[in-house]
Amino acid sequence: MKKYSLVFICLILISCLSCTNQDNAGKVIEFHPGQDYSLVRSYLRLDIPEDIVIGSVDQIEKVGDRILLLQTSSEYCGLYVFDTDGNYVGKAGGRGHASGEYLQPASFTVSGDTSTVTIIDSRLCKAYHYGLDSLDYKGVSRLFNTSYFEWAGPDRAVFENMGDEPFHGTAFVMTDSDFERLNGY
């Protein structure tokens, strides 16, 4: 399963490299005879709208019938969602200061019941919550200095600790579901 996921991720990343700037938008990646593609079993062409440029993909996950791609830099930063046929579904939020917008998305995670995707804004120290199916904005939670977390059950989350008090000197911080800090590890 890990090998299949790695191949799938590599293929998505390869397809995204063709869109690193406006000059390359829509470019098709060519596979040449004689080159070693032993890990490539298949690939998925993404239907990327013309007004979106996907360059450096920082995080990718397949959740149910959705493929989630996070781009953290550039004016096109955000969480882009595709179906498993490569069709563009939408984008969760966007760059800005309005409700549901973020400045520097650092990572995302999906709730255990796969109903919510949460994007961490490392610049504003906030977590933005969106419905995974609808991509509707659900709300925001105030955080501490972090850039990554994972759910550790329905009522616990584990965050990377970036030197925040009172858990300075620990690598991880455990919180409750409202992101109130409980312990450092």
C-alpha angles and dihedrals in degrees: 000000000000090000091051091048092049092050091047092050092047091052093050090049091049091052090049093051088070089066102051093125141005093268091060098040110132094010113151118227111234124217113211126209114249096033119113110253095156092137094048111093097158140335137213123227110217119221097224116184115241094243092058125078117196113191122145109026108203101181134013132182137169111220116179107304093345134090113205120201122185120201110186103183136055131035087291094062116142148091111294119195127205132174120240090265089061096254116146111249101176148274128279108230123317144228115300147073101272126103110295094016128114137197105212116014107200105174144334138219134191124229118250092253089049093232098113135044117200123202120201116219103203094189097053096031092232138129116220117204124208133175108253096217099040100024086222116157110253102178147285135266126204113238141183126246104307141121104195141037143160131204112252097194132321095302106028136067131188118214133191106248114226097188100293120160137270088029098046110153095032125107098216139028124209116212137178121248090277089055095249107154115249109166143353124225 
